[in-house]
Amino acid sequence: MKVYVEDNSPLMNSGQAHTLPFAFDKRWELTSNSLEADIVPLLHFYGKDADEQYEYFKQKFDLDTRVVLLSLFHDSEEEDINRFKTYLKTYNNITILSTSYNKPFKHVKFYDFLWNRTKGLYGFGYLDYNKAKASPWIHRFSKDIFSLDQQEKNIKFNILCPNRAYYGKYQTIKRLNNRKQLHDIVRKNRWHNVLISNPDRGQIFVTDNWKEKYKSVIEQGGTYAPIANKYYEQSFLSAYVESVVEGCPNLVKSITEKTWEPLLKGHFILPYAAPGIIDELKQRGFKFPDFIDYDYASYTDDAKRWEGFLTQFQKIQGLSLDQLNILYEENVHILDHNRALFKTLPYDDLYEKLKTP
């Protein structure tokens, strides 16, 4: 099947985001010829942007051309439902892909894009770099990100805490409010054994090998920015607020690089996410240590789940370096097991999912 690609158009915004899902399988072909395309990928948009997207589509393609909507991020269940309904009504021949693993929507297929991205970029599966247009990532990250040569563990910090919160912006986004609270707690208590990023831009995790033009882009936020290996080597556990955190019934639940990358880098994890994330990871084969009480991660009440997360956060923060090193040695087999799963578990096969409508 041939996939249409056009950089910086109303269809795709950025070609890079839309070619990457098709870069994990040799069976896909890319084309810039609108007449021979079997599939036209779109990123889901809102309002005016979605209208402009459709007007451009009508100019370029027969109205029965198959469209694949890549829903790679989520705001809320209600927003997703409204947006998906609009796309279903607008396009004659459309398949919607969502990264929501609990499959809460009718007429929508689950596609674990962020699992594939992590597995592919770190070399645990086939990746066509030209098709993915991934060379800028590899160029600026390879020396201190995608290389998985493990250095000797040298724990200096109890917790690694990526925490972009965007103070003064996006006041209604639940996950950002949680990140602000977490940052305020760490700052108020002066927990110097917690390696926490700047709440707005995350500059503390800028890697040694980023060029200046990439640093300025990353510091604006909202951009995929993996953490350098040295921060994982110097810390014991990753604690973070996932992209979807609310627990209302049928809410979209997705797992992002915030979870996949620390597991791959040999870290224990402490996520605050929508309820059920640990159970989902266990179903996929991942293992977890007994020194963390993960019961909190299943609580459907947001306040109780947040309180449970903070209790475990404070427990790990209060441990001495000697205690951390003992726990690390006793449980390193769990970390090795989890890392190995990125090699043994397969890609989510998008080609097979799209062979039929």
Steps between C-alpha positions, in 0.01 A plus 500: 500500500616852419476781754475862393758737648519876463702713739352808664155484347155541660471120478802414705640809668838328534585211272729351764216426741303323230765292327638349822202264563569348157877464549492182709403267214662444159162434340402868501592727210496879513384713209450868428273418205142556610367282216678184612455531877304223672501677835509865602610544865367794697567631848178576686432871526244734655260753349651725235808281451280195438290699251811614311627143503183372331490779242857418401417129485209567259734691269759223488309170511194313389252517787498121533877482558571322825601722793676384816461735793794476742373586846836510674404714799194538719345782700187341640249234409236760412735691271608182324142384447395834353805519275466141380130549422585803290762313300271201448230727360741700284698233315346228282765235566680541832677284758575658837803380697525579870778439752237428767568142609163454673317551167214718628378620160286342232640501145853560632796259487770486766852563368789500748704758315707614799607144579611463138681833506698412812582149378605627156703806592700301752587230248277212617317463171509593132492875434538665161672825597436663164132411512480615861691820432664419829851617413464828697414298814787257446741782423428703809429220747706196399808554713323534831144378440456206265824326590411234756853414612453490875747682718570404858206599717592796721192603698514864611131579494206306639253611233515623142193717442429644153236758576401748229211688654478833312422733787248768406375306196241233421328529836228245418733213405494256788845346455670840499337594830629175650849578376484847652398352834785250487755765414375724781530214751859424399597866505327574832667206673838568337543139401840523337508125440218540245628590155208703369481697177410861465119499514461705184762373259697213649839661431682297765473196274647664189758253372867566433467444127201713406584779261382848596215508249358179647538626856286803421229280347495256791488777759175629353332178615253269331777317314624143537816536706650177637717526809874443478635170630716662765192609696372142513842375606512747788151435634300211643140543386292702254192670646280686256152613405381323183317673214159360603427507873126523563301203620141560390321201340618401152763772491764454232804327646832514320862417579761740365876538489477632856453137603677307224833680511581460872409130475735470205775695677505271803294706744234411749191709430245684710226631268201718572265409218144396424409201718619162385837581343696253717248222433527570126880485512490175698272348235768583244762319707668778696597439863508731801680501836336434834653803671243722324133459584336534160145457629452875467530474121166314481295746705226653286464802728749758369566659841571165668721387213696827518536468876626143460749609235636773728530255791721270292693800361581620851596149612760468223620855557564419868733205435875530545744431217608181677141382512451582132810307398385194696154515339658543159720192537212292637268596213727559201371174347160672461660787310687258273179308433310816407776622268503163322129530418573782256690246294262206533157666482398579140394821334131577492437404135339797327513341156281210607257734673454704183480213250124513545282803587 
